[in-house]
Amino acid sequence: MKPPPLKWRRKMVLENDGYTFRVTWSEEDGEYLGQCAEFPSLSWLASESKAALQGIRQVVAEVVVDLQANGGHVPDPLAAK
């Protein structure tokens, strides 16, 4: 299956996914860092906190779709445990 065009993928965000997101300031990078507790290897840097949150949510959405399409394990949200 061919992935959706990149332009469309940039707007993808899971609705009510239940995942745990956080945004912190990174002194090292001089930008805000978006992270997801259920996907510790993923992160997103942005100059504004809102953009860091949007970015990490988009990355997580893309990874979940990819995992589902390829039979990978999709982590349960911490909120569901």
C-alpha atoms as an extended CHARMM CRD file, in Angstrom:
* protein
*
        81  EXT
         1         1  MET       CA              0.0000000000        0.0000000000        0.0000000000  PROA      1               0.0000000000
         2         2  LYS       CA              1.3750000000        3.3930000000       -0.9990000000  PROA      2               0.0000000000
         3         3  PRO       CA              1.5950000000        5.9470000000        1.8670000000  PROA      3               0.0000000000
         4         4  PRO       CA             -0.5300000000        9.0750000000        1.6180000000  PROA      4               0.0000000000
         5         5  PRO       CA              1.0940000000       12.1420000000        0.0530000000  PROA      5               0.0000000000
         6         6  LEU       CA              3.3740000000       14.0370000000        2.4360000000  PROA      6               0.0000000000
         7         7  LYS       CA              1.1760000000       17.1580000000        2.2800000000  PROA      7               0.0000000000
         8         8  TRP       CA             -1.7610000000       15.1600000000        3.6780000000  PROA      8               0.0000000000
         9         9  ARG       CA              0.3860000000       13.3460000000        6.2230000000  PROA      9               0.0000000000
        10        10  ARG       CA              1.5110000000       16.6240000000        7.7840000000  PROA      10              0.0000000000
        11        11  LYS       CA             -2.0510000000       17.2560000000        8.9350000000  PROA      11              0.0000000000
        12        12  MET       CA             -2.6140000000       13.8100000000       10.4820000000  PROA      12              0.0000000000
        13        13  VAL       CA             -3.3570000000       13.7210000000       14.2100000000  PROA      13              0.0000000000
        14        14  LEU       CA             -5.0980000000       10.9270000000       16.0740000000  PROA      14              0.0000000000
        15        15  GLU       CA             -8.2990000000       12.0300000000       17.7630000000  PROA      15              0.0000000000
        16        16  ASN       CA             -8.6990000000       11.0410000000       21.4180000000  PROA      16              0.0000000000
        17        17  ASP       CA             -5.6450000000        8.8060000000       21.2600000000  PROA      17              0.0000000000
        18        18  GLY       CA             -5.1240000000        8.8730000000       25.0320000000  PROA      18              0.0000000000
        19        19  TYR       CA             -1.3390000000        9.0890000000       24.6990000000  PROA      19              0.0000000000
        20        20  THR       CA              0.7020000000       11.1010000000       27.1790000000  PROA      20              0.0000000000
        21        21  PHE       CA              2.4230000000       14.1120000000       25.6200000000  PROA      21              0.0000000000
        22        22  ARG       CA              4.6640000000       16.7220000000       27.1920000000  PROA      22              0.0000000000
        23        23  VAL       CA              6.5120000000       19.7900000000       26.0090000000  PROA      23              0.0000000000
        24        24  THR       CA              9.6210000000       21.0980000000       27.7380000000  PROA      24              0.0000000000
        25        25  TRP       CA             12.2490000000       23.7020000000       26.9330000000  PROA      25              0.0000000000
        26        26  SER       CA             15.5490000000       22.2620000000       25.6940000000  PROA      26              0.0000000000
        27        27  GLU       CA             18.4860000000       24.4480000000       26.7130000000  PROA      27              0.0000000000
        28        28  GLU       CA             20.7580000000       22.3130000000       24.5520000000  PROA      28              0.0000000000
        29        29  ASP       CA             18.7000000000       22.8860000000       21.3990000000  PROA      29              0.0000000000
        30        30  GLY       CA             17.2980000000       26.3120000000       22.2410000000  PROA      30              0.0000000000
        31        31  GLU       CA             13.8180000000       25.1090000000       21.2840000000  PROA      31              0.0000000000
        32        32  TYR       CA             10.7790000000       23.4110000000       22.7730000000  PROA      32              0.0000000000
        33        33  LEU       CA             10.9000000000       19.6070000000       22.8190000000  PROA      33              0.0000000000
        34        34  GLY       CA              7.7260000000       17.5740000000       22.3300000000  PROA      34              0.0000000000
        35        35  GLN       CA              7.7330000000       13.9810000000       23.5830000000  PROA      35              0.0000000000
        36        36  CYS       CA              5.3290000000       11.0780000000       24.0320000000  PROA      36              0.0000000000
        37        37  ALA       CA              5.7030000000        8.7420000000       27.0310000000  PROA      37              0.0000000000
        38        38  GLU       CA              4.4480000000        5.7080000000       25.0960000000  PROA      38              0.0000000000
        39        39  PHE       CA              6.9520000000        6.3240000000       22.2670000000  PROA      39              0.0000000000
        40        40  PRO       CA             10.1690000000        7.3480000000       24.0820000000  PROA      40              0.0000000000
        41        41  SER       CA             12.2980000000        7.2250000000       20.9210000000  PROA      41              0.0000000000
        42        42  LEU       CA             10.1940000000        9.9250000000       19.2190000000  PROA      42              0.0000000000
        43        43  SER       CA             10.5170000000       13.6800000000       19.6960000000  PROA      43              0.0000000000
        44        44  TRP       CA              9.8700000000       16.9770000000       17.9030000000  PROA      44              0.0000000000
        45        45  LEU       CA             11.6880000000       20.2950000000       18.2150000000  PROA      45              0.0000000000
        46        46  ALA       CA             10.0140000000       23.6360000000       17.4830000000  PROA      46              0.0000000000
        47        47  SER       CA             10.4910000000       27.3040000000       18.2860000000  PROA      47              0.0000000000
        48        48  GLU       CA              7.0270000000       27.5130000000       19.9150000000  PROA      48              0.0000000000
        49        49  SER       CA              5.5450000000       25.1370000000       22.4900000000  PROA      49              0.0000000000
        50        50  LYS       CA              2.2930000000       24.7380000000       20.5660000000  PROA      50              0.0000000000
        51        51  ALA       CA              4.2110000000       23.7190000000       17.4270000000  PROA      51              0.0000000000
        52        52  ALA       CA              6.2480000000       21.1780000000       19.4290000000  PROA      52              0.0000000000
        53        53  LEU       CA              3.0330000000       19.5730000000       20.6850000000  PROA      53              0.0000000000
        54        54  GLN       CA              1.4750000000       19.5390000000       17.2200000000  PROA      54              0.0000000000
        55        55  GLY       CA              4.6640000000       18.0930000000       15.7500000000  PROA      55              0.0000000000
        56        56  ILE       CA              5.0100000000       15.2050000000       18.1990000000  PROA      56              0.0000000000
        57        57  ARG       CA              1.3090000000       14.3840000000       17.8550000000  PROA      57              0.0000000000
        58        58  GLN       CA              1.7130000000       14.2100000000       14.0780000000  PROA      58              0.0000000000
        59        59  VAL       CA              4.7710000000       11.9730000000       14.3320000000  PROA      59              0.0000000000
        60        60  VAL       CA              2.9850000000        9.6210000000       16.7380000000  PROA      60              0.0000000000
        61        61  ALA       CA             -0.0550000000        9.4810000000       14.4440000000  PROA      61              0.0000000000
        62        62  GLU       CA              2.1450000000        8.5570000000       11.4760000000  PROA      62              0.0000000000
        63        63  VAL       CA              3.9840000000        5.8850000000       13.4550000000  PROA      63              0.0000000000
        64        64  VAL       CA              0.7060000000        4.3550000000       14.7310000000  PROA      64              0.0000000000
        65        65  VAL       CA             -0.6940000000        4.2110000000       11.1840000000  PROA      65              0.0000000000
        66        66  ASP       CA              2.5450000000        2.6280000000        9.9410000000  PROA      66              0.0000000000
        67        67  LEU       CA              2.6040000000        0.0680000000       12.7650000000  PROA      67              0.0000000000
        68        68  GLN       CA             -1.0220000000       -0.8680000000       12.1260000000  PROA      68              0.0000000000
        69        69  ALA       CA             -0.4400000000       -1.1970000000        8.3710000000  PROA      69              0.0000000000
        70        70  ASN       CA              2.5760000000       -3.4390000000        8.8950000000  PROA      70              0.0000000000
        71        71  GLY       CA              1.3200000000       -5.5930000000       11.7580000000  PROA      71              0.0000000000
        72        72  GLY       CA              3.5110000000       -3.9470000000       14.3780000000  PROA      72              0.0000000000
        73        73  HSD       CA              2.7350000000       -3.5800000000       18.0580000000  PROA      73              0.0000000000
        74        74  VAL       CA              0.9450000000       -0.3130000000       18.8690000000  PROA      74              0.0000000000
        75        75  PRO       CA              1.5160000000        0.6250000000       22.5220000000  PROA      75              0.0000000000
        76        76  ASP       CA             -1.5350000000        1.0720000000       24.7200000000  PROA      76              0.0000000000
        77        77  PRO       CA             -1.9350000000        4.5900000000       26.1280000000  PROA      77              0.0000000000
        78        78  LEU       CA             -0.7450000000        4.9210000000       29.7200000000  PROA      78              0.0000000000
        79        79  ALA       CA             -4.1600000000        6.3990000000       30.5400000000  PROA      79              0.0000000000
        80        80  ALA       CA             -5.7750000000        3.0600000000       29.6330000000  PROA      80              0.0000000000
        81        81  LYS       CA             -3.6860000000        1.0940000000       32.1370000000  PROA      81              0.0000000000
